[in-house]
């Protein structure tokens, strides 16, 4: 269909018998997605509803799961499960992925333990730096299970609002989707080209100041 193209296989995510390409969210953002206001203005609805949902009188989410070390977690205010690992910028699931063929789920949880943390969370959410929040945790795993005492759990699957009975069983489906990409398509997503640390960012900044590409791929500078 595309003419000359690069063929490759990429992963998909699965929750129960439902497939997702990007991510599935539980907790506060899944509740926002269920609202009619979200369909009309996503960002405005999110900003308006978060303080009420996460404040002292907000909803408690019964979302139980195991941490990476196997220890049980009673709940979290947000759980995001992505098809491969995101560099996450906000609780809406916006961000970018270095790869989509690692055969893993990315798991991010956000928990507010103290009311005083809410303004900090809102500020980091607005500036796209949610990963700096003290209650932010992230890891990767091929499978992930969420239990709840609720008969149905709100879930946002690739932005679509649904309700599913627990337990919610997520797993990665490695390499199940065959795709053909036009040869003229840029070869790397922004996340794979962005420096992963301050130590890596400094040489990249020097290259930019010298008029060269910030990214180095396999020893060569990437094409801007």
C-alpha positions in Angstrom: 0.0 0.0 0.0 2.9 2.4 0.7 5.2 1.3 -2.0 8.8 1.0 -0.7 8.6 0.4 3.0 10.3 -1.0 6.1 8.4 -3.9 7.6 8.7 -4.7 11.3 6.8 -6.1 14.2 5.6 -4.2 17.2 3.9 -5.0 20.5 0.3 -4.5 21.6 -1.1 -4.4 25.1 -4.0 -6.5 26.3 -6.5 -6.1 29.2 -8.7 -9.1 29.5 -9.7 -9.8 25.9 -9.4 -6.2 24.8 -6.4 -4.9 22.9 -4.8 -1.5 23.3 -2.1 0.3 21.3 -1.1 3.1 23.7 -2.2 2.9 27.3 -4.9 2.0 29.9 -5.6 4.3 32.9 -7.2 3.6 36.2 -8.1 5.9 39.1 -8.4 9.6 38.8 -7.8 9.9 35.0 -10.2 7.1 34.2 -12.8 8.9 36.2 -12.2 12.1 34.3 -12.5 10.3 31.0 -16.0 9.0 32.0 -17.3 12.6 32.3 -19.2 14.3 29.4 -17.1 17.4 29.9 -14.0 15.5 28.9 -15.2 14.9 25.4 -15.8 18.6 24.8 -12.5 19.9 26.3 -10.0 17.4 27.5 -7.4 19.6 29.1 -9.9 22.0 30.7 -12.0 19.1 32.1 -8.9 17.5 33.6 -7.6 20.7 35.2 -11.1 21.4 36.7 -11.8 17.9 38.1 -8.4 16.9 39.5 -8.5 19.1 42.6 -11.9 17.8 43.6 -10.9 14.2 42.9 -7.6 14.3 44.6 -8.4 16.7 47.5 -9.3 15.8 51.1 -12.9 15.0 50.2 -12.0 13.2 47.0 -12.8 9.7 45.9 -10.8 6.8 47.3 -9.8 4.4 44.6 -9.7 0.7 45.6 -6.9 -0.4 43.2 -4.7 -3.2 44.7 -1.6 -4.5 43.0 1.9 -5.7 43.7 4.9 -3.5 43.6 8.1 -4.5 41.6 9.5 -6.1 44.7 6.4 -8.2 45.2 5.1 -6.2 48.2 1.3 -5.5 48.0 0.1 -1.9 47.5 -3.2 -1.0 49.1 -4.1 1.6 46.4 -3.0 4.5 44.3 -4.8 7.6 43.0 -3.7 6.9 39.4 -2.4 3.8 37.7 -1.3 3.9 34.1 -0.4 0.8 32.2 1.2 1.4 28.8 2.2 -0.7 25.8 5.9 -0.5 26.3 7.5 2.2 28.5 6.6 5.9 28.2 8.6 9.0 29.2 5.5 10.3 30.8 4.7 14.0 31.0 1.3 14.1 32.6 -1.5 12.0 34.2 -3.4 12.1 30.9 -0.9 9.6 29.6 0.7 12.0 27.2 4.4 11.3 26.5 6.5 9.4 24.1 8.1 6.0 23.9 11.7 5.2 22.9 10.6 1.8 21.6 7.4 -0.2 21.0 9.0 -3.6 20.6 10.4 -4.4 24.0 7.7 -6.9 25.0 7.0 -5.0 28.2 4.2 -3.0 29.9 5.1 0.3 31.4 3.5 0.8 34.8 3.2 4.2 36.5 1.4 4.9 39.8 0.8 8.3 41.4 -0.2 8.4 45.1 -1.0 11.5 47.2 -0.3 10.8 50.9 -0.7 14.3 52.1 -3.2 17.1 51.1 -0.3 19.6 51.0 1.1 17.7 48.1 -1.8 18.5 45.8 -0.7 22.0 44.7 2.8 20.5 43.9 1.2 17.7 41.8 -1.0 20.2 39.9 2.0 22.4 39.2 4.0 19.5 37.9 1.1 18.2 35.9 0.6 21.7 34.2 4.3 21.9 33.3 4.6 18.3 32.0 7.0 17.2 34.8 4.8 14.8 36.7 7.7 12.3 37.0 9.3 14.7 39.6 6.4 14.2 42.1 7.3 12.5 45.3 4.4 10.0 45.0 5.4 9.0 41.4 6.6 5.4 40.8 7.4 3.7 37.5 8.6 0.2 36.5 8.2 -2.3 33.6 6.8 -5.8 33.6 5.4 -8.3 31.1 2.2 -8.8 33.1 0.3 -6.7 35.7 -2.8 -7.5 37.8 -5.1 -5.0 39.6 -7.6 -6.2 42.2 -10.6 -4.2 43.6 -13.7 -4.7 45.7 -15.7 -2.6 43.3 -18.0 -4.6 41.0 -16.9 -2.6 38.0 -13.7 -0.5 37.7 -13.5 2.7 35.5 -10.9 2.2 32.8 -9.7 4.6 30.1 -8.4 2.4 27.2 -6.7 4.5 24.6 -8.9 7.4 25.7 -12.1 5.4 25.5 -14.2 5.2 28.7 -15.2 1.7 29.7 -16.0 -0.2 32.9 -14.6 -3.7 33.6 -15.0 -6.3 36.4 -11.9 -7.0 38.4 -9.4 -8.5 38.6 -8.0 -6.6 35.7 -5.2 -8.6 34.0 -2.8 -6.8 31.7 -0.1 -8.3 29.6 2.2 -7.5 26.8 1.8 -9.2 23.4 5.3 -9.0 21.9 5.6 -8.5 18.2 2.0 -9.4 17.3 1.4 -6.5 15.0 3.1 -6.3 11.6 3.5 -2.8 10.3 5.0 -1.3 7.1 6.5 2.2 7.5 7.3 4.4 4.5 11.0 4.8 4.0 10.7 8.6 4.2 9.4 8.3 7.8 11.8 9.6 10.5 13.6 6.7 11.9 13.5 7.5 15.6 10.8 8.8 18.1 11.6 11.9 20.2 12.1 9.8 23.3 14.8 7.7 21.8 16.7 10.8 20.8 16.2 12.8 24.0 19.0 12.6 26.6 18.1 10.2 29.4 20.0 12.1 32.2 21.7 15.4 33.0 25.1 13.9 32.3 23.9 12.9 28.8 22.1 16.2 28.2 25.2 18.4 28.7 27.2 17.0 25.6 23.9 17.1 23.6 23.5 20.8 24.5 27.1 21.5 23.4 26.4 19.8 20.0 23.3 22.0 19.5 25.3 25.1 20.3 27.8 24.1 17.7 25.1 23.8 15.1 25.0 20.0 15.1 22.3 17.4 15.9 21.7 16.8 19.6 21.3 13.0 19.2 24.0 10.5 18.6 22.9 7.1 17.3 25.4 4.2 17.1 28.3 6.6 17.3 27.0 8.9 14.5 25.0 12.0 14.9 21.4 11.5 14.0 19.9 13.4 11.1 17.9 16.4 12.5 
